[in-house]
Amino acid sequence: MGLRFIFMLTRNDRTVEDASEQLQTALHLGVRHIGFKDIGLPLDQLKALNRAIREGGATSYLEVVSLDRDSEIESARAAVEIGIDVLLGGTRVDDVLPIIAGTTIQYCPFPGRISGHPSVLEGSIDEVVASARTLAARDGVHGLDLLAYRSRENVPALIQAVCAAVSKPVYVAGSIDTPERIAALKQAGAAGFTIGTAALDGKYPADGKDVPHQLATIIRDVATLNRHISPFHKENLTFAFGRFSDTWPPHIAARVNNMQIKLARFEGEAAWHFQKHEDEVFFVHKGRLLMRFRDRDELIEEGEFIVVPHGVERCPAAPEGACEVVLLELGTTAGAGIVEDGLTNAGFFHT
C-alpha cells in the first residue's frame, strides 16, 4: 500500500465552519481519504459531512481530541452515530473498544501521553514505543495515530522506532507542512499522514496559497513518493518512424506489461507463415498493407488495423511501396525469422 494522504477539514484541532465547501474541492481533486474532528461543528452537521464524504467515494475519518474520560466516551459514541469509517486518536482504549464493538469502525488510538489543545505528544521515544506496542497488541485496534511532529524528540527516529515496533499501520498526525516531512515519514515506514491547517492556511510550499493549489501539490508530492507518477510522455508516430529508414527489422517503441509496441516499415511481399502461440495486431500508420489469407485478401488502409490469431496462415505484402505499420505483440514472440511449413525462414514480416 502506498503512503496515504488524509486531508483533515480542521484548523487547530477543530473542524472548520466551511468544511462542506472545502470537501467539494478535495473530492474534485481526487482526494480519497478525508477527515474531521469531533468538535467545531454540531453533530448533525458532522453527520452530513460524513455522508457527503462517503457519497463522494472517499473514506471518512474522525479524530478525537477529547482530554477527559467522559468527553472521549462521548466522542466514541458520536463516531458510531455519525457512521465514520476510521476513528483516529484518543487514549482511553478500554472505554472506547466496547462502544465501537460490533461496528465496522477501524480504530487507531494515540500512543504515548497526550496533553494540551492543540494536542502535544509527551515522553521519550522508548516510552512512546512501549505504549505503541501495548496498544497494537489489543484486539479491536487496527493501527496507531502518532502525533510525531508534536513531540520534542527526534521525529524521524520516533516514527521509525514506532513503525518497527508494531505490525499494524501507523498514521502520523500534526504539524506536517513540508514535502521534506512527508518524505521523512515515508522513509520511516509510516502508512499515512494527516494535513489540515497547513493546507487550509496556505502554508505548504506550492504555486498558490489557495486550497486547490495546496491539495494538488500535496497529492503530486505523495504520488511521486509512491511512484505513481508516469515517466512516459506522448509519442508522435510520424516523428517516431522518422528516426529510422531501414525496412526491417522492426523497432521496439515501448513495452506495456508483457506486450511490445513495435514500429516497422514494410516493402515487398513476405512468404506464407504463421505464429505458433501468439496473436498479433497490425495497425497501418502510413501506406496500405495487403494481408493475404487462404480464404481471402484484406487491404488495410491508413488508420485501420487487423488482428491475426495464432495458427492462422497469412502472407503480408506492401503492394504500393513502403508501408509503415505499428505491431502489437507479446514480448515472448520469437526473435528472428518466420514459420513456414514447420521451417524457419528469415523473412522481413516477422520479428
C-alpha positions in Angstrom: 0.0 0.0 0.0 1.3 3.4 -0.9 1.6 6.3 1.6 -1.9 7.5 2.4 -2.7 11.3 2.5 -5.6 12.1 4.8 -7.0 15.6 4.3 -8.4 16.9 7.6 -11.1 19.6 7.4 -9.7 21.1 10.5 -7.8 24.1 11.8 -6.1 24.0 15.2 -7.8 20.7 16.1 -11.3 22.0 15.3 -13.5 21.2 12.3 -13.7 24.4 10.1 -17.0 26.1 9.5 -16.7 25.9 5.7 -15.9 22.2 5.8 -18.6 21.3 3.3 -17.1 23.7 0.7 -13.6 22.5 1.3 -14.8 18.9 1.0 -16.1 19.5 -2.5 -12.7 20.9 -3.5 -10.9 17.9 -2.1 -13.3 15.4 -3.8 -12.9 17.2 -7.2 -9.1 16.9 -6.9 -9.4 13.1 -6.2 -8.6 13.1 -2.5 -9.9 9.8 -1.2 -9.2 10.0 2.5 -10.9 12.9 4.3 -11.4 13.5 8.0 -12.6 16.0 10.6 -12.6 16.5 14.4 -15.3 15.8 16.8 -15.5 19.5 17.8 -16.1 22.6 15.8 -19.5 21.8 14.2 -22.8 20.4 15.6 -23.4 16.7 15.4 -26.0 17.0 12.7 -23.5 18.9 10.5 -20.8 16.3 11.2 -23.3 13.6 10.1 -24.0 15.5 6.9 -20.3 16.0 6.3 -19.6 12.3 6.8 -22.4 11.4 4.4 -21.0 13.7 1.7 -17.5 12.1 2.1 -18.9 8.6 1.7 -21.1 9.6 -1.2 -18.1 11.2 -2.9 -16.3 7.8 -2.9 -13.9 8.7 -0.1 -13.1 7.1 3.3 -14.1 9.1 6.3 -12.0 9.7 9.4 -12.9 11.2 12.8 -10.0 12.3 15.0 -10.8 12.5 18.7 -9.3 15.4 20.6 -11.1 14.9 24.0 -8.9 15.5 27.1 -11.0 13.7 29.7 -12.6 10.3 30.0 -16.2 11.4 29.8 -15.6 13.6 26.7 -13.7 10.7 25.0 -16.6 8.3 25.6 -19.0 10.8 24.1 -16.7 11.2 21.1 -16.7 7.4 20.6 -20.4 7.3 20.8 -20.6 10.2 18.3 -18.3 8.3 15.9 -20.7 5.4 15.9 -23.7 7.7 15.4 -22.0 9.6 12.6 -21.0 6.3 10.9 -17.4 7.1 10.2 -15.0 4.6 8.7 -11.9 5.2 10.8 -11.6 6.6 14.3 -8.3 8.3 15.0 -6.9 9.4 18.2 -7.9 9.2 21.8 -6.1 7.3 24.6 -8.8 5.5 26.6 -8.9 2.2 24.7 -10.6 0.3 27.4 -13.5 2.8 27.3 -13.7 3.1 23.5 -13.5 -0.5 22.4 -16.8 -1.6 24.0 -18.6 1.3 22.3 -17.4 0.6 18.8 -17.7 -3.2 19.2 -19.9 -4.7 16.5 -19.4 -1.8 14.1 -17.1 -1.6 11.0 -15.1 1.3 12.5 -11.3 0.9 12.3 -9.7 2.2 15.5 -6.3 3.9 15.6 -5.6 5.5 19.1 -2.8 7.8 20.1 0.3 6.1 21.6 2.1 7.9 24.3 0.9 10.7 26.7 -1.2 13.4 25.1 -1.8 16.8 26.7 -3.0 20.3 25.8 -5.0 21.7 22.9 -3.8 21.6 20.2 -2.5 18.2 21.3 1.1 17.5 22.2 2.9 14.2 22.5 5.0 13.8 25.6 7.5 11.2 26.7 10.7 9.7 25.4 11.0 7.6 22.2 11.2 4.4 24.4 8.1 5.4 26.3 6.1 6.1 23.2 7.3 2.8 21.6 6.3 0.9 24.7 2.9 2.5 24.6 2.6 1.7 20.8 3.4 -2.0 21.4 0.8 -2.3 24.2 -1.9 -0.6 22.1 -1.1 -2.5 18.9 -1.4 -5.8 20.7 -5.1 -5.1 21.6 -7.9 -6.8 19.6 -10.0 -4.1 18.0 -7.1 -1.8 17.5 -6.4 -1.6 13.8 -3.5 0.9 13.8 -2.0 3.9 15.6 -2.3 7.7 15.2 1.1 9.1 16.1 1.5 12.8 16.9 5.1 12.6 15.9 5.6 16.3 14.9 4.0 17.3 18.2 6.9 15.7 20.0 10.2 17.2 21.3 12.0 14.0 20.3 13.9 13.3 17.1 10.8 12.9 14.9 12.2 10.7 12.1 13.8 8.4 14.7 10.5 8.3 16.7 8.4 7.4 13.6 10.9 4.7 12.6 11.0 3.2 16.0 7.2 3.0 16.4 6.8 1.6 12.8 9.5 -1.0 13.5 7.9 -2.0 16.8 4.4 -2.8 15.6 3.0 -4.7 12.7 -0.1 -2.5 12.3 -0.3 0.7 10.2 1.0 3.9 11.8 -0.6 7.2 10.7 1.3 10.4 11.5 -0.6 13.5 12.5 0.1 17.0 13.5 2.2 19.8 12.0 3.1 18.2 8.7 3.6 21.1 6.4 6.6 20.4 4.1 7.5 17.8 1.4 10.6 17.0 3.4 8.5 16.0 6.4 6.3 13.8 4.2 9.4 12.2 2.7 10.8 11.5 6.1 7.8 9.7 7.4 7.6 7.7 4.2 11.2 6.6 4.6 10.5 5.8 8.3 7.7 3.4 7.3 4.5 5.3 8.1 1.4 4.1 6.4 -0.1 7.6 6.0 -0.4 11.1 7.4 -2.9 13.9 8.0 -2.7 17.5 6.9 -5.3 20.1 7.8 -4.3 23.6 9.0 -1.2 23.7 6.7 -3.3 23.2 3.6 -6.2 25.4 4.7 -3.9 28.3 5.6 -1.7 28.0 2.6 1.5 27.0 4.5 2.5 24.1 2.3 5.1 25.1 -0.4 3.0 25.3 -3.6 2.4 27.7 -6.5 -0.5 29.1 -4.7 -1.8 29.5 -1.2 -5.4 28.7 -2.0 -6.7 25.2 -1.1 -6.8 23.8 -4.6 -3.2 24.6 -5.2 -2.2 23.3 -1.8 -4.0 20.0 -2.2 -2.9 19.5 -5.8 0.8 19.9 -4.7 0.5 17.6 -1.8 -1.2 15.0 -4.0 1.6 15.3 -6.5 4.3 15.0 -3.9 2.7 11.9 -2.4 2.2 10.4 -5.8 5.9 10.9 -6.5 6.9 9.2 -3.3 4.6 6.3 -4.1 6.0 6.1 -7.6 2.6 6.8 -9.1 3.9 9.4 -11.5 4.2 8.2 -15.1 7.6 8.6 -16.6 6.2 8.5 -20.1 5.1 11.3 -22.4 3.2 11.2 -25.6 4.8 10.0 -28.9 4.1 11.2 -32.4 4.1 8.3 -34.8 5.4 10.4 -37.8 8.4 11.5 -35.8 8.9 8.0 -34.4 9.0 6.5 -37.9 11.3 9.3 -39.0 14.0 8.1 -36.6 14.9 5.2 -38.8 15.0 4.4 -42.5 15.5 0.7 -42.8 12.7 -1.6 -43.8 13.4 -4.4 -41.3 13.7 -5.5 -38.5 11.0 -3.6 -36.5 12.0 -1.2 -33.8 10.6 -1.6 -30.3 9.0 1.7 -29.4 7.6 0.8 -26.0 6.6 -2.0 -23.6 3.3 -2.3 -21.8 3.1 -5.2 -19.3 4.2 -8.2 -21.4 3.3 -6.5 -24.7 5.7 -4.9 -27.1 4.8 -1.9 -29.4 6.9 -2.2 -32.5 7.3 0.1 -35.5 8.1 -1.5 -38.8 8.5 -0.2 -42.4 7.5 -2.9 -44.9 8.2 -3.2 -48.6 7.5 -6.1 -51.0 6.0 -9.4 -50.0 6.7 -11.9 -47.3 6.4 -15.7 -47.5 3.4 -17.6 -46.2 3.8 -18.1 -42.4 2.0 -18.3 -39.1 2.7 -17.7 -35.4 2.5 -20.8 -33.3 1.4 -19.3 -30.0 0.8 -15.5 -30.1 -1.9 -13.4 -31.7 -0.7 -10.2 -33.5 -2.2 -6.8 -34.3 -1.1 -4.8 -37.4 -2.1 -1.1 -37.3 -1.3 0.8 -40.5 0.0 4.3 -39.9 1.0 5.1 -43.5 0.5 3.4 -46.8 -1.5 0.3 -47.5 -1.0 -3.3 -46.2 -2.3 -6.3 -48.0 -2.9 -9.3 -45.7 -3.5 -12.4 -47.7 -5.2 -15.3 -46.0 -6.1 -18.7 -47.5 -9.7 -17.8 -48.0 -9.5 -14.0 -48.8 -7.3 -10.9 -49.1 -7.7 -8.0 -46.7 -6.5 -4.5 -47.7 -5.7 -2.4 -44.5 -5.8 1.3 -45.2 -4.2 4.1 -43.2 -5.8 4.3 -39.8 -7.1 0.8 -39.9 -5.9 -2.4 -38.1 -6.3 -6.1 -38.3 -5.9 -8.9 -35.7 -4.2 -12.1 -36.9 -4.8 -15.0 -34.5 -2.0 -17.5 -33.8 -2.0 -20.5 -36.1 -3.6 -18.6 -39.0 -1.5 -18.6 -42.2 -1.0 -15.2 -43.8 1.1 -13.6 -46.4 1.6 -9.9 -45.8 2.6 -7.5 -48.6 3.1 -3.8 -49.2 1.9 -3.6 -52.9 2.3 0.2 -53.3 5.7 1.0 -51.8 6.7 1.4 -48.2 4.1 0.8 -45.6 4.5 2.0 -42.0 2.9 -0.4 -39.5 2.6 -0.5 -35.7 2.8 -4.0 -34.4 1.4 -5.2 -31.0 3.0 -8.5 -29.9 3.8 -10.4 -26.8 7.3 -9.9 -25.6 7.9 -13.6 -25.9 7.3 -13.7 -29.6 10.2 -15.4 -31.4 13.1 -13.1 -32.1 14.1 -14.0 -35.7 12.6 -15.5 -38.8 9.1 -16.7 -39.7 7.4 -20.1 -39.5 6.6 -21.6 -42.9 5.6 -25.2 -43.1 7.5 -26.0 -39.9 10.6 -24.4 -41.2 12.2 -21.0 -40.1 12.9 -18.5 -42.9 14.4 -15.1 -42.3 11.7 -13.1 -44.0 11.0 -9.5 -43.2 7.5 -9.6 -41.9 8.4 -11.4 -38.7 10.5 -10.5 -35.6 
